[in-house]
Amino acid sequence: MFKNVMVYRIGEGFAPTLADVQAALEPMQFVECGASQEKSIGWIPPRGEAHGPLVESVAGQWILKLMIETKAVPGNVVRRKADERIAEIEAATGRKPGKKEKRDLMDDVLLSLLPQAFARQSSVLVWMDLDNQRLVLNAGSQGKADEVMSALMNVMGGLSVALIQTVTSPQAAMTQWLLAPTPDEWPADLTVERETVLKSTGEDAASVRFTRHHLANDDVRKHVLEGKLPTQLALSWDGRVAFVLTDTLQLKKVQYLDGVMDESGTDKNEDRFDADVALSTGLLGPLIDSLIEALGGEMTLGEAAADQALPNPTRTVVNSTVATGATASDDEDPPF
C-alpha cells in the first residue's frame, strides 16, 4: 500500500475523533474536473467503495485518500493556435496585438482546448498514527506531499505538522555505513543491500550509481572517500521490508519481502483492505522507529543537527576502478 513514504510529526494538541475527521473531509470530496477546469483535488473513500467513509480506522490506524485530477494541453498546441489568432487580427486590423492582449489570447485558447484534453488522475494515501503523533504519506515527491498537506490544513483546524528531523542526517549515516569495514558495524535490524547513488558536492556534480552490486567493498569506499556522498541507499529491515533511503529521509521502492504478505492470513478472494492496512502499518511503524533510532533519534524543535565528520578526500585510498554494475545514469532502476 505504501510504496513511497514521507514521515511527519504531528504537533501537540491535535486529538480529533474519527467523526470529526469525517465531517471535516466531507465538504472537500473529490469532484472530477469541469469542461474548462485544469485541476481538481478532493478526498475519496480509501476503501474504494462508492459513498463509503472518507476516513477508515483499522486497528487504531486512520487511513485517508486524496485524489488529484489534472488536464493538460501541450504548450506548443496553445502557442500555435494563439499565433493563428494573432495572424487573423493583424490581417483584419493591420495592427499587432500587445503583450497583454497576447496573454489574454493564450488564456482564451487554453480554455477552448481544455474540454478536449484527457484527464489524468493520481491518488495519495494518508496514514494518521495519532498514538505516535505521526502522519505518513505515500508520496513520491515533495511537490505531491505539499499538495496533500495543503489539502489537510484546509480542512483540519488545529493540525500542525513538520517533517521528522533526526540527530544524525541520513546522508551522514549512509556514509558511515558504506565506509564500515564489516557488516557488524551496520545498525541493528538494518542491512545494506545492493543499490546506491553517490554524488559529488563539488562544482562538477559527478555521480555514480551502483545497482545489483555488493557495496561493502573498496570500489564504493574509494568513491565516498573522494567526496561522492550517498543520496540514496538500498536497505532492508529485519529481513521483512526492503526500501531505498534518501538523503531527505524519504523511503522509496518499499517492498515487502517474500512471505511477508502471507502473514495477513486473508484469502485472495476476500477484500484485503483491512488486512493490508494492518500488515503495512504494523510493519512500517516499527521500521520507522528502528530507522530513527539508527539515525541518532529524533531531533527536538530548535535543536541543531549533530556535527558529522565526513570523509577526507585527501586520505589515501585503495586504487581501483568502478566495478561492473556502476553507472553514472540518474534514471530509475528496477527495485533491487
Residue pairs with C-beta under 8 A, 6 or more apart in sequence:
1 125
1 138
1 276
1 277
1 280
2 125
2 127
2 136
2 138
2 254
2 280
2 284
3 138
3 140
3 252
3 253
3 254
4 138
4 139
4 140
4 250
4 251
4 252
4 253
4 254
5 136
5 137
5 138
5 243
5 250
5 251
5 252
5 254
5 284
5 288
6 136
6 137
6 139
6 142
6 145
6 163
6 250
6 251
7 134
7 135
7 136
7 163
7 164
7 249
7 288
8 134
8 135
8 136
8 137
8 149
8 161
8 162
8 163
8 164
9 133
9 134
9 135
9 161
9 162
9 163
9 164
9 298
10 128
10 130
10 133
10 134
10 135
10 159
10 160
10 161
11 133
11 159
11 160
11 161
11 162
12 133
13 158
14 130
14 133
14 156
14 158
14 159
14 160
15 130
16 24
16 156
16 158
18 55
18 57
18 62
21 54
21 55
21 62
21 64
21 128
21 156
22 53
22 54
22 55
24 155
24 156
24 157
25 43
25 54
25 55
25 64
25 155
26 54
27 155
28 42
28 43
28 151
28 154
28 155
29 42
29 43
29 44
29 54
30 40
30 41
30 42
30 43
30 44
30 66
30 67
30 69
31 40
31 42
32 40
32 69
32 119
33 39
33 40
33 69
33 70
33 71
33 119
34 40
35 114
35 115
36 111
36 114
36 115
37 71
37 114
38 70
38 71
38 72
38 114
39 68
39 69
39 70
39 71
40 68
40 69
41 66
41 67
41 68
41 69
41 147
41 151
42 66
42 67
42 151
43 54
43 64
43 65
43 66
43 67
43 151
44 54
44 65
44 66
44 67
44 123
45 51
45 52
45 53
45 54
45 56
45 65
46 54
46 55
46 56
46 63
46 64
46 65
46 125
46 273
47 53
47 56
47 271
47 273
48 273
54 64
55 62
55 63
55 64
56 62
56 63
56 273
56 277
57 63
58 273
58 274
58 277
58 278
58 281
59 277
59 278
59 281
59 282
60 131
61 127
61 128
61 129
61 277
61 278
61 281
62 127
62 128
62 129
62 130
63 125
63 126
63 127
63 128
63 277
64 125
64 126
64 128
65 123
65 124
65 125
65 126
66 123
66 124
66 126
66 147
66 148
66 151
67 121
67 122
67 123
68 121
68 122
68 123
68 124
68 144
68 147
69 119
69 120
69 121
70 119
70 120
71 114
71 117
71 118
71 119
71 120
72 117
72 120
73 110
73 113
73 114
73 116
73 117
77 113
78 106
78 109
78 110
78 113
79 106
81 109
81 112
81 113
82 102
82 105
82 106
82 109
85 105
85 108
85 109
86 96
86 97
86 102
86 105
89 95
89 97
90 96
90 97
97 105
122 144
124 137
124 138
124 139
124 144
124 145
124 147
124 148
125 137
125 138
126 135
126 136
126 137
126 138
126 148
126 152
127 135
127 136
127 137
127 138
127 281
128 135
129 135
129 136
129 281
129 285
132 285
134 164
134 288
135 161
136 284
136 288
137 145
137 148
139 145
139 148
140 252
142 248
149 161
152 159
152 161
153 159
162 301
163 249
164 249
164 292
164 298
165 249
165 298
165 299
165 305
166 249
166 292
166 295
166 296
166 297
166 298
166 299
167 295
167 296
167 297
167 298
167 299
167 303
167 305
167 306
168 295
168 296
168 305
168 306
168 308
169 247
169 295
169 305
169 308
170 245
170 246
170 247
170 248
170 249
170 295
171 229
171 230
171 231
171 247
172 306
172 308
172 310
173 294
173 295
173 296
174 196
174 229
174 230
174 233
174 245
174 247
175 224
175 229
175 230
175 308
175 310
175 311
177 185
177 186
177 187
177 192
177 233
178 192
178 196
178 215
178 216
178 220
178 221
178 224
178 230
178 233
179 221
179 224
179 225
179 311
180 186
180 216
182 216
183 191
183 192
183 216
186 192
187 290
187 293
187 294
188 290
188 294
189 237
189 238
189 290
190 235
190 236
190 237
190 290
190 291
190 294
191 235
191 236
191 237
191 239
192 215
192 216
192 233
192 234
192 235
193 215
193 234
193 235
193 236
193 242
193 336
194 210
194 211
194 212
194 213
194 214
194 215
194 234
194 336
195 209
195 210
195 211
195 212
195 213
195 232
195 233
195 234
195 244
195 333
195 336
196 209
196 210
196 215
196 220
196 230
196 232
196 233
196 234
197 207
197 208
197 209
197 210
197 230
197 231
197 232
197 233
197 330
198 207
198 208
198 209
198 210
198 220
198 223
198 224
198 228
198 229
198 230
198 231
199 205
199 206
199 207
199 228
199 229
199 231
200 206
200 207
200 227
200 228
200 229
201 227
201 229
202 227
206 228
206 328
207 228
207 328
207 330
208 223
208 228
208 322
208 326
208 327
208 328
209 326
209 327
209 328
209 329
209 330
209 333
210 220
210 323
210 325
210 326
211 325
211 326
211 327
211 333
211 336
212 325
212 336
213 323
213 324
213 325
213 326
217 323
218 317
218 318
218 320
219 320
219 321
219 322
219 323
219 326
221 317
221 318
222 317
222 318
222 319
222 320
223 322
224 230
224 311
225 311
225 312
225 313
225 315
225 317
226 313
226 317
227 311
227 313
229 247
229 310
230 247
231 246
231 247
232 244
232 245
232 246
232 247
232 252
233 244
233 245
234 242
234 243
234 244
234 245
234 253
234 336
235 242
235 243
235 244
235 245
236 242
236 243
236 257
237 243
237 287
237 290
237 291
238 286
238 287
238 290
239 257
240 256
240 257
240 260
240 283
241 254
241 255
241 256
241 257
241 260
241 283
241 284
241 287
242 253
242 254
242 255
242 257
242 335
242 336
243 251
243 252
243 253
243 254
243 255
243 287
244 251
244 252
244 253
244 336
245 251
245 291
246 252
249 295
251 291
253 335
253 336
254 284
255 335
256 279
256 280
256 283
260 279
260 283
261 276
261 279
263 279
264 272
264 275
264 276
264 278
264 279
265 275
266 272
266 275
292 298
296 306
299 305
